[in-house]
């Protein structure tokens, strides 16, 4: 019985691509702003994806700051380049990327990730 051999590196390449894709998908944190701990934040109240980009950035930065403050390691949580999927109180959602954890405008919305409420 003959076995068809593939190139030795192709299996490694395929499995490493699968692992990287899975890690990237699993790295996005989802924060529901309808939860009691985020609901009363000043910038969250009536936020929606139809608000201005600066208002959404401020709201997402406030959510990220509270998440960091409540984590066990606030200085290493949500480092620059991390992504968060924020679900606003009306049910709309968008993904934002952390750019500068120390800035009030330290997040930027990822274009094309805004979703209307379901």
N, C-alpha and C positions, 0 to 999 in steps of 0.2 A: 504494500500500500504506500503510495507516495503522498506526501503532504506538500501543499503549495506554500512555499516560503515567501514571506514579505521582507522587505528591507528591514534590517534590525532597528533602525531609528524611527520607522513610521509608527509602530505601536507606541513607542515612548512619546512621540510628538502628539498623537491623537489623545492619549490619556492625559498628558500635561495640559492640552487645550481644554479638555473637559474639566479638569480640576480648576484651572484659572477661571473659566466661565462660571462654574458653580460658586467659587469664592467671591467673585464680583457680584453675583446675584444675591448671595447670602450676606454681603457686607452692607447692604442698604437697610438702615434702621427705619421702622415705621412708627411714627408718633401720631396718635389720635388726639387732637386738641379738644375733642368732646369729653375726654376723661376729666374727672373732677380736679386732678392736680394741675391741668393746663387750662381749664375752662375760664378761670377768673383772671387770667393774665390781661393786662391793660391793652395790649396790641392784638389780642386774639378775638375778642368779643363777637364781632360781626364780619370776620375776615372771610373772603372768598377768592377764587382765582380771578374774578373780574375786578378786583381792587388793583390799584396801581402797583407797579413792580417794586417801588421803594417801600410801600406799606407792607407788601408781602415779605420783602426782605427783612424788615424790622420785626415782623411777627415771627418769622422763622428763626431769626437770630435770638429772639427772646425764648422761644421754645427750646432751642439748642442750649442756651445758657442754663435754663432750669434743668434740663436733662443732665448736663455736665455737673451742676451743683449737687444733684441727688445721686450721682454715681459714686462709687467708692474711690475712684482715681480721677478727680476732676481735671487734672492737668494733662492727662494722656487720653482722655475720652474725647471723641470727635475731633481728631487732628485735621489739619488742612488736607483737603482732597476727599474727605469722607462725604458720603451722601446720606441724606435723610429724606424719607417720603413723609410729607406732612399732609395729614387729612384735616382740612379746615372744618369749623363747626357746621357748615351747611352740607357737608359730605363731599365737597370737591377736594381734589388732591393734586399735589405736584411734588416733584423731586427737586431738592435744593442741594447744592454742594457747598461745603464749608471752605471758606477762603482765608479768613483771619479770625480765630477764636476770640481775640481780644477786642474786636471792633463791633460797634452796634450794628453795622451793616456788613458783618463778616460772613454772609452767605449770599449766594447768587442762584436764582432759579435756573434749572437746566431747561433750555428751550425744547419745546415739543412734549414735555411730560405732564402738562396740565390736563386734568380730566374733570369733566363736569360731574355733579352729583348723580348717583345712580338711583 
